[in-house]
Amino acid sequence: LTAGQLEQRILEVAPEAPSARAARATETVALAHGAAKPAALARELTGDLDAIVARTLRKPPRERYGSAEQLADDLRRYLDGRPVAALRGRRWYRARKFLRRHALAVGLATTALLLVGAFVTTLWVQSQRIARERDLARQERDHAEHVARFLTDVFKAADPADALSRDQPIGTVLDHARQRLAGDLDAEPGERVRMLGVLAGVYVSLDDRNTAVGLLDEAQRILDRSSTIDSRTVLAYDLQRAHLMQDRGDHQAQRDFASRALTLQRTLGDRPGKQWEARVLLADSYMDHGMSVALQAMQTLLRDLAHDPDVSPVDYAREQVQLGQGYAIANATAKAEPLIRQGLKTLEANLPADHPDVLDARKSLADLLDWNLNRAGEGVTIMQDVIARQKRVYGERSSSVANSQITLGMAYLQLHRLDDAAAATQIGCDMQHQIHSRPHQDLLKCLSTLGNLYEQLDGKLELAAANFIEAARVAAAIDGESSSDALKLRGEVGRIRILQGRFDEADRLLSPINRQVDPRSPDFAQLAIFYADALHRLHRDAEATAALDRIEPVLKKYPDRLGDEMAQAANMRKAIAAGK
């Protein structure tokens, strides 16, 4: 540089910061200053030391240190970790220096503040949850009071001067209840929806599902018209409707209402365990996708909520037993028995020995031993004990005792004690006839079971047909002539007629059924095969082949569920081709 250039640079150009110069240094220079790399040396100089050097070299004298003592004081501040005068006035800088000097104390204070904040937040969240649960409890209490008043009024005559007698027909009482609902609760749509649900539940218990559906349809219309009904009332309706659809075997509708209930609960902030009922209904609804899909859904649900405090041990154990029953039906006995026994153990630990849930679980175990594990002797012993306990709880004649008699009959059948099997099952059916003055699902089950039993006894095919005919009549009275149960049972009669060699009669029975059923439904594949069998035996092979072709898509769609039917259809095609 020339003398002029040097003078101009000294007077006017700010010198480069030490950290910038260090960043360009060699590693040898860095090592000489105790740093591994130039970048490390630059980091040590950045900040305080850059500022101190810069102040010593400021152009205006008034901006430099006033004395060597001031420079020495700033260097001591740097060494002590205090703010240096060269950077004074920057608030965050001074704060950082303070935090570094008192890191332990600040850390402890911060931790304490965070703990206090977390504690306060927890208290607030809990108070909000308690408030919500208190409001929910108040709603449920108010609802219970409305239900109590409603049920009290149901048993009062429309005319106060004409009290209901003790032997008043239940139909009259229920008609009175429906009249009160139509009049007294018009101004309270939410409570009217609740009461319609209560009354629908009564009709379900009386096996009058059609009336129950009508009542819930009315409740749905009220929900559609009113936007002021609280969400909990809507939730209760959705769950009840899902249960009714489950009872009717309408899996798609069951899934729709269970999903709607689950979505509403999530919107309301219900915890996973509080969603138990909706999630159980949803898992069960996948039965129309095949047994394995539904069982997997329930298995996943039980695993997810195994230790959820909101799910009671009794509720959880009931579903374990139900899942075990499902695996038993699917012949997965290795999974079935541990689930049923574990559920039974929990129920026995939490409920009296004669409680209905305990007895039902013991009955499920007996069923499993009878059919799946070839241990019918153990099943007989368990069922005899269950029946004795049920008689103490329910009396000598009850639906529970009658159903257990049927299970006992099946256990005897496995032991090839055919006379005992027929006697035990007949006792159950006789009880059902005495108990139910109108068509009932228990009677339907009993008659169909007795039909299957007589089919296996020599020379009893006509008795088997008679019981299937009566069962079909009961099914039609419950759910209509075109219900799945009624159609299936008439199909069973057609099958018996084939076994009896009465092919023309089988054709007359099965032909209208074949026209009625949905060929896409896996439930009716067996009926179509019965019909094809009858046609083949009548030498109407073209029609038989058409019947098999009609169900071929559904056989391919559900290979796991309809494996036996696929084999039967294949064998029938071979027989038709061979002219046998």
C-alpha positions, 0 to 999 in steps of 0.5 A, spaced: 500 500 500 502 507 498 502 511 504 496 515 502 492 508 502 494 506 508 492 512 512 485 512 508 484 505 511 487 506 518 482 512 518 476 510 515 475 502 514 473 498 519 478 492 521 476 485 520 473 481 526 478 476 529 473 470 528 472 472 521 480 472 520 480 465 524 475 462 520 480 463 514 486 460 518 490 454 517 489 448 521 496 449 524 494 456 526 488 453 529 492 448 533 497 453 535 491 457 539 488 450 542 483 449 537 482 443 533 479 446 527 479 453 524 471 453 525 472 452 532 477 457 533 472 462 530 466 460 535 471 461 541 472 468 538 465 470 536 461 475 540 465 478 546 472 477 544 470 480 537 466 486 540 472 487 545 477 488 539 472 492 535 472 497 541 479 498 541 480 499 534 474 504 533 475 510 529 472 516 533 476 516 540 470 517 544 468 510 542 474 506 544 476 504 551 478 511 555 483 507 559 487 501 559 483 499 566 477 500 562 480 494 557 482 490 563 475 491 566 472 488 560 477 482 559 475 480 567 468 481 565 469 476 559 473 471 564 468 471 569 462 470 564 459 477 565 456 482 560 462 486 557 461 493 556 463 493 549 456 489 548 452 493 553 445 495 552 443 489 548 437 486 553 437 478 550 445 479 551 445 480 558 439 475 559 443 470 556 449 472 560 445 471 567 442 464 565 449 462 563 452 464 570 446 461 574 444 455 570 443 451 575 438 455 579 435 457 573 434 450 571 431 448 578 426 454 578 424 453 571 423 445 572 419 448 578 415 452 574 413 447 569 411 442 574 406 447 577 404 449 570 403 441 569 399 441 576 395 446 574 393 444 567 392 437 570 387 440 575 384 444 570 383 438 565 380 434 571 375 439 573 373 439 566 372 432 565 369 432 572 364 437 570 362 433 563 361 427 567 357 431 572 353 434 567 352 427 564 350 424 570 345 429 571 342 428 564 342 420 566 338 422 573 333 426 569 332 421 564 331 415 569 326 420 573 322 421 566 323 413 565 320 412 572 314 416 571 313 414 564 313 406 567 308 408 573 303 412 568 303 406 563 300 402 569 295 407 570 288 406 566 287 412 561 281 413 565 283 414 572 276 410 575 278 404 571 285 401 574 288 396 570 287 389 573 293 384 575 291 380 569 291 385 564 293 383 558 300 386 556 298 388 549 293 392 553 298 395 557 303 397 551 298 400 547 296 404 553 304 406 553 304 408 546 298 412 547 301 416 552 307 417 548 303 420 542 300 425 547 304 427 553 311 428 550 309 432 544 313 438 547 319 434 549 322 431 543 328 428 546 324 425 552 320 422 547 325 419 543 328 416 550 321 413 551 320 410 544 327 407 545 324 404 552 318 401 549 322 399 543 326 395 548 320 392 551 317 389 545 324 386 543 324 382 549 317 380 547 320 378 540 315 383 537 321 386 533 317 389 527 313 393 532 320 395 535 322 397 529 316 402 528 317 405 534 324 406 533 322 409 526 318 414 529 324 416 534 328 417 527 323 422 524 323 426 531 330 426 531 330 428 523 325 434 525 328 437 531 335 440 532 335 441 539 335 434 542 342 433 546 347 429 543 347 423 548 340 422 547 342 421 539 347 416 542 343 412 546 338 412 540 344 410 535 346 404 540 339 401 541 338 401 533 344 398 532 342 392 537 336 391 534 339 391 527 344 386 530 338 382 533 335 382 526 341 380 522 342 386 518 349 387 519 350 393 514 344 397 518 348 395 524 354 397 522 351 404 520 348 405 526 354 403 530 359 407 526 355 413 527 354 412 535 362 411 535 363 418 531 358 422 536 362 419 542 369 421 539 366 428 537 363 428 545 370 427 547 369 420 550 375 416 552 376 409 548 373 405 554 367 409 554 366 407 547 366 400 548 359 398 547 359 402 540 366 398 538 363 391 540 357 392 535 361 395 530 366 389 530 360 384 530 357 387 524 363 385 520 359 378 520 357 379 513 364 380 511 365 372 513 366 369 520 374 370 520 373 378 519 368 379 524 373 374 529 379 378 527 375 385 529 373 383 536 380 380 537 383 386 535 378 390 540 379 386 546 387 386 545 386 394 545 382 395 551 385 389 555 387 394 561 382 400 559 380 402 566 373 404 563 371 397 561 369 393 566 372 386 567 365 383 567 363 386 560 370 384 558 369 377 560 362 377 557 366 379 550 371 374 551 366 368 552 362 371 545 369 371 542 370 364 544 363 362 542 365 365 535 372 361 534 368 354 536 363 355 531 369 356 526 372 350 529 378 354 531 378 350 538 385 352 540 383 359 540 376 358 543 377 354 549 382 359 553 378 365 551 371 361 554 375 359 560 378 366 561 372 369 561 368 364 565 374 365 571 373 373 571 365 372 571 366 367 577 371 372 581 366 378 580 359 375 580 355 370 584 356 362 582 348 362 580 349 369 576 346 368 569 352 371 566 356 365 569 351 360 568 351 362 560 359 362 560 359 355 563 353 353 558 358 356 552 364 351 555 359 345 555 357 347 548 365 347 546 366 340 549 360 337 546 361 339 539 369 341 538 373 337 543 369 331 543 369 331 550 361 331 551 362 327 557 364 333 560 359 337 557 354 333 560 356 334 567 357 341 566 350 342 563 346 338 568 349 342 574 347 349 570 340 346 569 340 345 577 342 352 578 338 355 573 332 351 576 333 354 583 334 361 580 329 361 575 324 356 577 322 349 574 320 352 567 323 358 564 326 359 557 333 359 560 332 352 563 329 350 556 335 352 552 339 348 557 335 342 556 337 343 548 344 343 549 344 337 554 340 334 548 346 335 543 351 333 548 347 326 549 347 326 541 355 326 541 355 320 546 350 317 541 345 316 547 340 318 542 334 316 546 336 321 552 338 326 546 331 326 544 328 326 551 332 332 553 330 336 547 323 334 547 323 337 554 326 343 552 321 344 546 315 342 551 317 348 556 318 353 550 311 351 548 308 352 555 312 359 556 310 362 550 303 364 548 306 367 541 311 366 536 318 367 540 325 366 537 327 361 543 321 356 540 324 357 533 331 355 536 328 349 539 324 346 533 329 347 528 334 343 533 329 338 534 328 337 527 336 336 526 336 331 531 330 327 528 333 327 522 339 323 525 335 318 528 333 312 524 326 312 521 324 319 524 325 324 517 317 325 518 318 328 525 324 332 522 320 335 517 314 336 522 318 340 526 322 344 521 315 346 518 313 348 525 319 352 526 318 356 519 311 358 521 314 361 527 319 364 523 314 367 519 310 370 524 316 373 527 319 376 522 315 375 515 314 370 510 320 372 506 325 373 512 331 369 512 329 364 517 323 362 514 326 361 507 331 357 510 327 353 514 322 351 508 329 350 505 330 345 510 323 341 509 325 341 502 331 337 503 328 332 508 323 331 502 329 330 497 332 325 503 325 321 503 325 321 495 319 326 494 322 330 489 316 333 486 314 336 493 321 338 494 321 342 487 314 345 489 318 347 496 324 350 493 322 353 487 319 359 490 325 360 495 330 360 489 326 365 486 325 369 492 332 369 495 338 374 493 343 370 489 349 374 492 347 372 499 352 367 502 346 365 507 342 362 501 348 358 497 346 352 501 338 352 499 340 353 491 344 347 492 338 343 495 334 346 489 339 343 484 339 337 487 332 336 487 332 338 479 337 333 478 333 327 481 327 330 477 332 329 471 331 337 469 339 337 469 339 344 465 335 347 470 339 344 475 345 347 472 342 354 471 341 354 479 348 352 480 350 357 475 346 362 479 350 362 485 357 361 482 359 368 483 357 368 491 361 361 492 367 364 489 366 371 493 366 367 499 371 361 499 373 360 506 366 361 508 362 357 503 368 351 502 363 346 503 358 348 499 363 349 493 365 342 494 357 340 494 356 344 487 362 341 484 360 334 486 353 335 483 356 338 477 360 332 476 353 328 477 350 332 472 355 331 467 355 323 468 348 322 468 348 319 475 
